[in-house]
Amino acid sequence: MPQVLVVDESSANRRLVGGLLEQQAFEVRYAKLAQEALQILRQVTPDLVIADVTMPDDLGEPHLADRIRQQYPQVPVILMTTHGKEQQALRALRSGAASYVPKRLLSVELIDTVRHVLSNASGRHGYARVMHCLDRSDLFFRLDNDCALVMPLVSYLQDTIGHLGVCPEADRTRIGIALEESIVNAIFHGNLEIPSCLREQDDLAYRQLIEERQRSEPYRNRRVHVHACMSHEDARFVIRDEGRGFDPSALPDPTDPGNLDRVCGRGVLLMRTFMDEVSYNERGNEVTMVKRRKTD
């Protein structure tokens, strides 16, 4: 049973989040302040921390997410964000958090986000000793429009990155989230041509249109192409769909904190935050993401 630590000064928010998690059979612990959260972490190691980005600063700098990344790199952090505190959330994402959920969308987005982050953070067991001798990997994949294929591929790429030593454990989780977002975007918004704004307007209609187009021509025959080139120095991922493409300049500005409170564009924001470089081709059906090894 996955164990989650919820950190929020508000008892009402703790009850809301805890109730949503317990309905899904998660074991939940609670902390009111950051210092209390760190005390709990010293006693037990949860699978995940969910923390309010606006909680009182009883630690000083850096943010709790960064403290957890430094001291417990295997434990991912999801932020709960509120309108008007977007700059704090962006700083925490850049310094260590794995994802975020706007508080106004907790009942809709929290459980899916928790499952996505846990999927990226768990199950990365080592391969045989020979994998530690890996010097470079150049891989090509061609995926059906089947989201069940995404996490196995992401996990495999995370393991390869780990053996090559491109980045520490916490960054592997964040790279996995960026990869998942980019591949899912290629399936839904690229091959199936589902408008991302539809999810904000009508989530049921959004899911029904996905199911319909997965069965319809020409959408169902399109594929997602993933090229991963990884070495000890960097990891480069190219994700291309077979859709009509789009105008990349029309994407929400990921540097604008106002976009943090929207479902539309959330994936692009995470990709740009977690990767060192993100660029699109002119047609808009191919994204290239680069993660470079940090040197002290």
C-alpha positions, -999 to 999 in steps of 0.1 A, spaced: 0 0 0 16 33 -11 23 58 18 18 95 13 27 124 36 4 154 33 19 188 44 -5 217 48 -12 242 76 -49 240 69 -67 211 87 -95 214 61 -71 209 32 -54 180 50 -87 163 55 -97 169 18 -65 155 4 -63 127 29 -99 117 22 -93 116 -16 -62 94 -10 -78 71 15 -106 64 -9 -80 50 -33 -64 28 -5 -34 50 1 -19 51 36 -18 88 47 3 107 72 0 144 80 22 173 89 12 209 96 46 225 90 78 218 70 98 211 101 73 185 113 74 169 78 111 165 80 108 149 114 84 124 100 107 117 71 135 109 95 114 82 111 97 67 80 102 71 43 69 76 24 65 69 -13 54 105 -19 50 139 -3 21 163 -12 29 198 1 11 232 1 34 256 -18 21 285 5 27 269 39 45 290 65 83 292 59 95 276 92 126 262 75 140 293 58 154 288 23 154 265 4 118 253 0 107 219 16 107 203 -19 144 212 -23 152 199 12 135 166 4 153 163 -29 187 169 -11 181 146 18 156 120 4 161 120 -34 140 89 -38 108 106 -25 90 128 -51 70 159 -41 37 171 -55 28 208 -49 -7 221 -41 -8 255 -57 -32 285 -53 -39 314 -75 -15 343 -69 13 320 -57 25 308 -91 60 323 -88 66 302 -56 53 271 -73 76 276 -103 106 281 -80 98 249 -62 93 230 -94 127 242 -106 144 233 -73 130 198 -67 92 192 -69 80 165 -93 46 179 -102 18 202 -90 -20 203 -87 -40 236 -84 -61 234 -52 -92 242 -71 -87 210 -91 -78 186 -63 -109 165 -66 -103 161 -104 -66 160 -108 -50 148 -76 -53 110 -79 -42 109 -115 -12 131 -107 -3 109 -77 -5 78 -98 16 93 -126 43 105 -103 44 72 -83 47 53 -116 77 73 -126 93 70 -92 89 33 -86 101 1 -101 134 12 -114 154 -19 -104 189 -24 -117 197 -46 -146 226 -70 -147 261 -58 -138 269 -55 -175 245 -25 -178 269 -5 -156 294 -8 -185 269 9 -209 287 38 -227 260 51 -251 225 42 -262 207 51 -294 172 38 -295 142 41 -318 106 32 -309 73 33 -329 42 33 -306 6 27 -313 -19 53 -298 -20 32 -266 -12 49 -234 -5 15 -218 28 16 -237 39 49 -223 50 40 -188 69 8 -197 89 29 -223 95 57 -199 107 33 -172 131 17 -196 145 51 -206 148 61 -169 168 30 -162 191 36 -191 197 72 -179 205 59 -145 231 34 -157 248 62 -178 248 85 -148 234 115 -166 215 128 -135 207 120 -99 177 99 -88 153 129 -82 160 142 -117 152 108 -132 117 110 -119 113 145 -133 127 134 -167 102 106 -166 73 130 -161 85 152 -190 88 122 -213 54 109 -203 38 143 -209 54 147 -243 44 112 -255 9 115 -242 6 149 -259 18 133 -292 -9 106 -289 -38 128 -278 -31 162 -293 -9 151 -322 -22 118 -337 -58 120 -324 -60 158 -328 -78 163 -296 -78 201 -286 -62 205 -252 -87 233 -243 -116 207 -245 -104 191 -212 -109 224 -194 -143 229 -209 -158 194 -206 -136 165 -193 -163 139 -202 -165 151 -238 -127 151 -239 -124 114 -229 -153 104 -252 -136 120 -282 -103 102 -274 -122 68 -274 -140 77 -306 -108 87 -325 -88 57 -313 -113 37 -334 -116 60 -364 -97 67 -396 -72 83 -401 -64 87 -364 -61 51 -353 -34 42 -378 -10 70 -368 20 62 -347 43 81 -323 80 79 -331 105 82 -302 142 85 -307 164 85 -275 201 91 -278 218 89 -244 254 91 -232 273 99 -200 272 136 -210 235 141 -219 202 126 -230 184 138 -261 148 127 -268 129 134 -300 92 126 -300 73 129 -333 36 123 -341 20 117 -375 -7 144 -370 -12 176 -389 10 195 -364 3 229 -348 18 264 -344 43 261 -315 42 299 -310 6 295 -299 16 274 -269 10 290 -235 40 308 -223 56 285 -197 74 314 -181 41 331 -173 31 321 -138 -5 327 -147 -5 296 -168 2 274 -137 -34 274 -128 -46 259 -161 -50 223 -172 -42 234 -208 -5 237 -213 4 220 -180 24 193 -197 45 218 -217 52 238 -186 66 206 -168 86 197 -199 103 231 -201 109 232 -163 124 197 -160 145 196 -192 174 219 -201 162 224 -236 128 220 -254 123 229 -290 97 221 -317 101 217 -355 85 242 -378 55 219 -385 48 214 -348 46 176 -348 80 170 -333 95 180 -300 132 177 -290 141 176 -253 176 176 -239 189 169 -204 226 177 -198 248 162 -171 255 188 -144 291 193 -135 303 208 -102 
